Amino acid sequence: MIQAWIIWLIIAGIFAALEVLTPGFVLLWFAVGALVASALALLGIESVAIQMIVFLVVSVLMVIASRTILEKFFTRKREGSKLKSGAETMIGQIGTVVEPSRGALNEGAVKIYGSVWTAFPAEGEWPLAEGESVSVERIEGNSIYVRRTARMARPFTEISKQM
């Protein structure tokens, strides 16, 4: 008959192998719990119930401890703004009005980074006039809301050369 410590070693090996195949960092601690239970069996504690309890307690405590320790050291608390991507990066950018405002909503068009966007003047702004420099205040769907600015937009070719 196979001894209990060998069975616990096999269980530890299975957990360790499964840890390699999973994206989380959890099953390793069950392998450690199985190794502790194997050590108990090797030291002469033959009660399978005690081995099982030790396995579960060690495994759960290791999972809890690793979550708090790893979370503390491997997560950053961002002070200030979060990392922006996609259209969020346009907020604050300078563009040029290529079509003046028209209609009841004062809809116009603004060119930013070589792309033309449907634009509306921000609250309190006058209708847009062609050639004006504007700054993106917010984005709603496929439209941007802009406010006039004294700064001039850089040509798209100048921006793309820097990248």
Buried (B, 14 or more C-beta within 10 A) or exposed (E): EEEBBEBBBEBBEBBBEBBEEEEEEBBBBBBBBBBBBBBBBBEEBEEEEEBEEBBEEBBEEBBEEBEEEEEEEEEEEEEEEEEEEEEEEBBEBBBBBBBBBEEEEBBBBBBBBEEEBBBBBBEEBEBBEEEBBBBBBEBEEEBBBBBBBEEEBEEEEEEEEEE
